[in-house]
């Protein structure tokens, strides 16, 4: 982990956060050691009924404590144009209340950072994975130079997430909840201010969508209480992770490795806005790889859903090899027991591996869900131009 490059402690982030409100709920169970590559310490894994919590999150309304996510505040009149020049997302014309997912890539186009951002109250608010606050803030502060942008830790803010397909499909069916939280419009990543500070942001996943509340940490327990009193069932991060896996959404440093590029893990294109990569911009680090793969090639690996043998309690771990006939063809990412799908995992596997291939994941029998295999039959612009030059 990289520490901030300045001595000013206001630029440090990722110090251990206080335990979230979920850990004070009766029956709260913390995440077991080794549950993931990034640590979910400080928030509840479940409350004694993980499958019931998943069912509530998928079919009703549930609230998940994600207050362990580092938050960064980025004020300054040049914040949008400056961050636009550094990252994969188009931000120059972002309006107040709008947001996006975004990536920092290295020179070869490999993913280094992933974060969600919102422009609110004359600042950009960024939240990222536990374990990545230091490195993201270090990169941002090292790239300021003379820009009028001031990245700084926002440890005084934290994230809660509300899951519920019914709520997001029609907030009018849940007037008691809508009275507590102003549900933003249907535009992905749109946000509305909250009374007492902070904002609520509409996310296009997991499931049919979710609401992220980014609120002052002093108001965190109060918001948890108001949400549960309005009908949201407390659910642990197990429920959130299960729905995320079902939605084929990757998690940085769990479902990615040091070779992962955006095309491999569905952070490019897609039905919700432009994913985490905007294809109509340039002049950012790693753009050559993005453009080359999009216009001329195919990603070497694909993120897919694996169904695992659930005949015993054995489970693979993130980073374990996926093999076919003893040959390594991929790596395991998030592993989770889903209330309907059973034991499943996300995995990065070679594009040439078909769903019919018999696999093992961490020594456990596994098979690819055929519906999770991406299909891209488009004629790539660069390849079509080459063919025309060759008279094909």
C-alpha positions as CSV (number, residue, x, y, z in Angstrom):
1,X,0.0,0.0,0.0
2,X,1.3,3.5,-0.9
3,X,1.1,6.2,1.6
4,X,0.3,9.8,0.7
5,X,3.2,11.8,-0.6
6,X,2.6,14.8,1.7
7,X,3.3,15.1,5.4
8,X,0.0,16.9,6.0
9,X,-2.2,14.3,7.7
10,X,-5.3,15.8,6.1
11,X,-4.1,13.9,2.9
12,X,-4.0,10.5,4.6
13,X,-6.9,8.1,4.1
14,X,-7.5,4.4,4.8
15,X,-6.8,4.7,8.5
16,X,-8.9,2.0,10.2
17,X,-12.5,3.3,10.2
18,X,-14.6,3.1,13.3
19,X,-16.9,0.1,13.4
20,X,-20.0,0.8,11.4
21,X,-23.6,0.9,12.8
22,X,-24.2,-2.7,11.7
23,X,-21.8,-4.1,14.3
24,X,-24.0,-2.8,17.1
25,X,-27.0,-4.8,15.8
26,X,-27.9,-7.9,17.8
27,X,-26.6,-11.0,16.1
28,X,-24.1,-9.2,13.8
29,X,-21.4,-11.5,12.5
30,X,-18.1,-10.0,11.2
31,X,-16.5,-11.1,8.0
32,X,-14.3,-14.2,8.6
33,X,-10.6,-13.8,8.0
34,X,-9.6,-14.4,4.4
35,X,-13.2,-13.7,3.1
36,X,-11.7,-11.6,0.4
37,X,-8.5,-9.9,-0.9
38,X,-9.8,-6.6,0.3
39,X,-10.8,-6.4,4.0
40,X,-14.4,-6.0,5.0
41,X,-13.4,-5.4,8.7
42,X,-15.6,-3.2,10.7
43,X,-19.0,-4.0,9.1
44,X,-21.4,-7.0,9.4
45,X,-21.0,-10.0,7.2
46,X,-24.5,-11.2,8.1
47,X,-27.0,-11.1,11.0
48,X,-27.6,-14.9,11.4
49,X,-29.8,-15.4,8.4
50,X,-27.6,-14.7,5.3
51,X,-30.0,-16.3,2.8
52,X,-33.0,-14.5,4.3
53,X,-31.1,-11.3,4.0
54,X,-30.3,-12.0,0.4
55,X,-33.9,-12.7,-0.3
56,X,-34.9,-9.4,1.3
57,X,-32.2,-7.5,-0.7
58,X,-33.4,-9.1,-4.0
59,X,-37.2,-8.9,-3.5
60,X,-37.8,-6.3,-0.8
61,X,-35.7,-3.6,0.8
62,X,-32.5,-4.1,2.7
63,X,-29.8,-1.8,4.0
64,X,-26.1,-2.8,4.0
65,X,-23.4,-1.1,6.1
66,X,-20.5,-0.2,3.7
67,X,-19.0,2.4,5.9
68,X,-15.5,0.8,5.5
69,X,-15.2,2.2,2.0
70,X,-12.7,5.1,1.9
71,X,-14.2,8.5,0.8
72,X,-12.2,11.3,-0.9
73,X,-13.4,14.8,-1.3
74,X,-12.1,16.8,-4.3
75,X,-13.0,20.5,-4.4
76,X,-11.6,23.1,-6.7
77,X,-12.8,25.0,-9.8
78,X,-10.7,22.8,-12.1
79,X,-11.7,19.5,-10.5
80,X,-13.6,18.2,-13.5
81,X,-11.2,19.1,-16.3
82,X,-8.3,18.0,-14.2
83,X,-9.7,14.5,-13.3
84,X,-11.0,14.2,-16.9
85,X,-7.4,14.4,-18.1
86,X,-6.2,11.7,-15.7
87,X,-8.8,9.0,-15.8
88,X,-10.9,6.9,-18.2
89,X,-14.2,8.7,-17.8
90,X,-15.5,11.8,-19.6
91,X,-16.0,14.4,-16.8
92,X,-15.6,17.8,-18.4
93,X,-19.4,18.3,-18.8
94,X,-20.5,16.6,-15.6
95,X,-23.4,18.6,-14.0
96,X,-24.0,19.0,-10.3
97,X,-25.8,15.9,-9.0
98,X,-24.4,13.7,-11.7
99,X,-21.8,10.9,-11.3
100,X,-20.1,7.9,-12.9
101,X,-17.7,5.0,-12.4
102,X,-14.1,5.7,-13.2
103,X,-10.7,4.1,-13.6
104,X,-7.0,4.9,-13.2
105,X,-5.0,2.8,-15.7
106,X,-1.3,2.4,-16.0
107,X,0.6,3.1,-19.2
108,X,-0.2,-0.4,-20.6
109,X,-3.9,0.0,-19.9
110,X,-4.0,-2.2,-16.8
111,X,-6.4,-1.3,-14.0
112,X,-4.9,0.3,-11.0
113,X,-7.9,2.0,-9.3
114,X,-11.7,1.9,-9.6
115,X,-14.0,4.3,-7.9
116,X,-17.5,5.8,-8.0
117,X,-17.8,9.6,-8.1
118,X,-20.5,12.2,-7.6
119,X,-20.3,16.0,-8.1
120,X,-22.2,17.6,-5.2
121,X,-21.8,20.8,-3.2
122,X,-18.9,22.2,-5.3
123,X,-16.8,19.1,-4.9
124,X,-16.3,15.7,-6.4
125,X,-16.9,12.9,-3.9
126,X,-15.0,9.6,-4.6
127,X,-15.5,6.3,-2.8
128,X,-13.4,3.3,-3.5
129,X,-12.5,-0.2,-2.2
130,X,-11.0,-0.8,1.3
131,X,-7.3,-1.0,0.8
132,X,-7.3,1.5,-2.1
133,X,-7.8,4.8,-0.4
134,X,-4.1,5.5,0.2
135,X,-3.0,4.6,-3.3
136,X,-5.8,6.5,-5.0
137,X,-5.2,9.6,-2.9
138,X,-1.5,9.3,-3.4
139,X,-1.9,9.2,-7.1
140,X,-4.3,12.2,-7.2
141,X,-2.2,14.4,-4.9
142,X,1.0,13.6,-6.9
143,X,-0.7,14.8,-10.1
144,X,-2.1,18.1,-9.0
145,X,0.9,20.3,-10.0
146,X,-0.7,23.7,-10.7
147,X,-4.3,22.6,-11.2
148,X,-6.9,24.2,-9.0
149,X,-8.0,20.9,-7.5
150,X,-7.5,19.8,-3.9
151,X,-7.9,16.0,-3.2
152,X,-8.3,15.3,0.4
153,X,-9.4,12.5,2.7
154,X,-13.1,12.6,3.8
155,X,-12.9,10.2,6.7
156,X,-15.8,12.1,8.2
157,X,-18.1,10.6,5.6
158,X,-19.3,7.1,5.1
159,X,-21.4,4.9,2.8
160,X,-24.6,3.0,3.4
161,X,-26.3,1.1,0.6
162,X,-30.0,0.3,0.2
163,X,-30.9,-2.7,-2.0
164,X,-34.4,-3.3,-3.3
165,X,-35.7,-3.8,-6.8
166,X,-39.2,-2.9,-5.9
167,X,-38.2,0.4,-4.4
168,X,-36.2,1.5,-7.4
169,X,-38.8,0.3,-9.9
170,X,-41.5,2.4,-8.3
171,X,-40.8,4.4,-5.2
172,X,-44.5,5.3,-5.0
173,X,-45.2,1.7,-3.8
174,X,-43.1,2.4,-0.7
175,X,-44.2,5.8,0.5
176,X,-42.9,5.3,4.0
177,X,-39.4,4.8,2.6
178,X,-39.6,7.5,-0.1
179,X,-40.6,9.9,2.7
180,X,-37.2,9.2,4.4
181,X,-34.9,9.0,1.3
182,X,-35.6,11.2,-1.8
183,X,-35.1,8.6,-4.5
184,X,-33.2,10.2,-7.5
185,X,-34.6,9.9,-11.0
186,X,-33.9,6.9,-13.2
187,X,-30.6,8.3,-14.7
188,X,-27.8,6.0,-13.5
189,X,-25.5,7.7,-10.9
190,X,-27.8,10.7,-10.4
191,X,-27.8,12.1,-6.9
192,X,-30.0,14.2,-4.6
193,X,-28.9,16.1,-1.4
194,X,-29.9,14.7,1.9
195,X,-31.1,16.7,4.9
196,X,-28.3,17.1,7.4
197,X,-25.6,16.8,4.7
198,X,-24.4,14.2,2.3
199,X,-26.4,12.8,-0.7
200,X,-28.1,9.7,-2.1
201,X,-27.0,8.3,-5.4
202,X,-28.8,5.9,-7.7
203,X,-26.6,2.9,-8.8
204,X,-27.5,0.7,-11.8
205,X,-26.4,-2.4,-9.9
206,X,-26.5,-4.9,-8.3
207,X,-29.8,-6.4,-9.4
208,X,-32.0,-3.7,-11.0
209,X,-30.2,-1.0,-9.0
210,X,-29.4,0.3,-5.5
211,X,-29.1,3.5,-3.6
212,X,-25.8,4.7,-2.0
213,X,-26.1,7.1,0.8
214,X,-22.8,9.1,1.4
215,X,-23.4,10.8,4.7
216,X,-21.5,12.5,7.5
217,X,-20.1,9.8,9.8
218,X,-21.7,11.5,12.8
219,X,-25.1,10.9,11.1
220,X,-24.4,7.3,10.2
221,X,-26.1,5.6,13.1
222,X,-29.1,8.0,12.8
223,X,-29.5,7.1,9.1
224,X,-29.3,3.4,9.8
225,X,-32.0,3.8,12.4
226,X,-34.3,5.8,10.1
227,X,-33.8,3.4,7.2
228,X,-34.6,0.3,9.3
229,X,-37.6,2.0,10.9
230,X,-38.9,2.8,7.3
231,X,-38.9,-0.9,6.5
232,X,-35.4,-1.8,5.3
233,X,-34.1,-5.1,6.7
234,X,-30.5,-5.0,8.0
235,X,-28.4,-7.2,5.7
236,X,-24.7,-7.9,5.8
237,X,-22.1,-7.5,3.1
238,X,-22.7,-11.2,2.2
239,X,-26.1,-10.2,0.7
240,X,-24.5,-7.3,-1.2
241,X,-21.7,-9.5,-2.6
242,X,-24.1,-12.3,-3.6
243,X,-26.2,-9.8,-5.7
244,X,-23.1,-8.2,-7.1
245,X,-21.8,-11.6,-8.3
246,X,-25.1,-12.4,-9.8
247,X,-25.0,-9.1,-11.6
248,X,-21.5,-9.9,-13.0
249,X,-20.0,-6.8,-11.5
250,X,-16.3,-7.1,-10.5
251,X,-14.6,-5.9,-7.4
252,X,-11.1,-4.3,-7.6
253,X,-8.3,-6.5,-6.3
254,X,-10.7,-9.5,-5.8
255,X,-11.9,-10.1,-9.4
256,X,-9.0,-8.3,-11.0
257,X,-5.3,-9.0,-10.9
258,X,-2.3,-6.9,-12.0
259,X,-2.8,-7.8,-15.6
260,X,-6.6,-7.0,-15.9
261,X,-7.7,-4.5,-18.5
262,X,-11.2,-2.8,-18.6
263,X,-12.5,-4.9,-21.5
264,X,-11.9,-8.2,-19.5
265,X,-14.0,-7.2,-16.5
266,X,-17.0,-5.4,-18.1
267,X,-15.9,-1.9,-17.1
268,X,-16.2,-0.7,-20.6
269,X,-19.5,-0.3,-22.6
270,X,-22.7,-1.8,-21.2
271,X,-26.2,-0.6,-20.8
272,X,-25.6,1.9,-18.0
273,X,-24.1,5.1,-19.4
274,X,-20.5,4.3,-20.6
275,X,-19.4,1.9,-17.9
276,X,-16.2,3.1,-16.3
277,X,-14.5,3.9,-19.6
278,X,-15.8,6.5,-22.1
279,X,-14.8,5.5,-25.6
280,X,-15.1,9.1,-27.1
281,X,-12.3,10.7,-25.2
282,X,-8.5,10.5,-25.3
283,X,-5.3,11.9,-23.7
284,X,-5.3,9.7,-20.6
285,X,-2.8,7.1,-19.5
286,X,-3.6,3.7,-20.9
287,X,-5.9,4.9,-23.7
288,X,-3.9,3.2,-26.4
289,X,-4.7,-0.2,-25.0
290,X,-8.3,0.7,-24.6
291,X,-8.6,1.9,-28.2
292,X,-6.6,-0.9,-29.7
293,X,-8.6,-3.7,-28.1
294,X,-11.9,-1.9,-28.9
295,X,-11.1,-1.2,-32.5
296,X,-8.8,-4.1,-33.5
297,X,-8.9,-7.0,-31.1
298,X,-10.7,-8.9,-28.3
299,X,-9.7,-9.1,-24.7
300,X,-7.6,-12.1,-23.8
301,X,-9.8,-13.1,-20.9
302,X,-13.5,-12.7,-20.0
303,X,-15.2,-12.3,-16.6
304,X,-17.7,-15.1,-16.2
305,X,-19.9,-16.7,-13.6
306,X,-18.8,-20.2,-12.4
307,X,-21.2,-22.7,-10.8
308,X,-19.3,-24.7,-8.1
309,X,-19.7,-28.2,-6.8
310,X,-21.5,-27.7,-3.5
311,X,-21.5,-31.2,-2.3
312,X,-19.4,-30.2,0.7
313,X,-18.2,-27.1,2.5
314,X,-15.0,-26.7,0.5
315,X,-14.7,-23.5,-1.5
316,X,-11.9,-22.0,-3.6
317,X,-10.3,-18.7,-2.6
318,X,-9.8,-15.6,-4.6
319,X,-6.7,-15.9,-6.7
320,X,-6.9,-19.7,-7.0
321,X,-6.3,-21.2,-10.4
322,X,-9.1,-22.2,-12.8
323,X,-7.9,-25.3,-14.7
324,X,-9.0,-27.4,-17.6
325,X,-7.3,-30.8,-18.0
326,X,-4.6,-29.7,-15.6
327,X,-3.9,-26.6,-17.6
328,X,-4.4,-23.2,-16.0
329,X,-7.0,-21.2,-18.0
330,X,-7.9,-18.5,-15.5
331,X,-8.2,-17.3,-11.9
332,X,-10.9,-17.3,-9.3
333,X,-12.4,-14.0,-8.0
334,X,-15.2,-13.5,-5.6
335,X,-16.7,-16.8,-4.1
336,X,-20.1,-16.7,-2.6
337,X,-23.0,-18.8,-1.6
338,X,-26.1,-17.4,-3.3
339,X,-29.6,-18.0,-1.9
340,X,-30.9,-19.3,-5.3
341,X,-27.8,-20.1,-7.4
342,X,-25.9,-22.0,-4.7
343,X,-22.1,-21.7,-4.5
344,X,-20.9,-19.5,-7.4
345,X,-17.8,-17.4,-8.2
346,X,-16.7,-14.8,-10.6
347,X,-13.6,-15.8,-12.6
348,X,-11.3,-14.4,-15.3
349,X,-10.9,-17.1,-17.9
350,X,-9.3,-17.3,-21.3
351,X,-11.6,-16.1,-24.0
352,X,-11.0,-19.4,-25.9
353,X,-12.6,-21.5,-23.0
354,X,-16.1,-22.5,-23.9
355,X,-19.0,-23.0,-21.5
356,X,-18.9,-26.8,-22.2
357,X,-15.4,-27.2,-20.9
358,X,-15.0,-29.1,-17.7
359,X,-13.2,-27.0,-15.2
360,X,-11.8,-27.0,-11.7
361,X,-11.6,-23.9,-9.5
362,X,-9.2,-24.2,-6.6
363,X,-9.5,-28.0,-7.0
364,X,-13.3,-28.0,-7.0
365,X,-15.4,-29.0,-10.0
366,X,-16.8,-25.9,-11.8
367,X,-18.7,-25.0,-14.9
368,X,-19.2,-21.7,-16.7
369,X,-22.8,-20.3,-16.8
370,X,-23.3,-19.9,-20.5
371,X,-25.5,-16.8,-20.0
372,X,-22.5,-15.1,-18.5
373,X,-20.3,-15.4,-21.5
374,X,-20.1,-12.0,-23.3
375,X,-21.0,-12.1,-27.0
376,X,-19.6,-9.3,-29.2
377,X,-20.4,-9.8,-32.9
378,X,-19.9,-6.2,-33.9
379,X,-17.6,-5.4,-36.8
380,X,-14.8,-3.4,-35.2
381,X,-14.1,-0.1,-36.9
382,X,-10.3,-0.6,-37.1
383,X,-10.6,-4.2,-38.3
384,X,-13.1,-3.1,-41.0
385,X,-10.8,-0.4,-42.2
386,X,-7.9,-2.8,-42.5
387,X,-10.0,-5.2,-44.4
388,X,-11.1,-2.5,-46.8
389,X,-7.4,-1.5,-47.4
390,X,-6.7,-5.2,-48.2
391,X,-9.6,-5.3,-50.6
392,X,-11.7,-7.8,-48.6
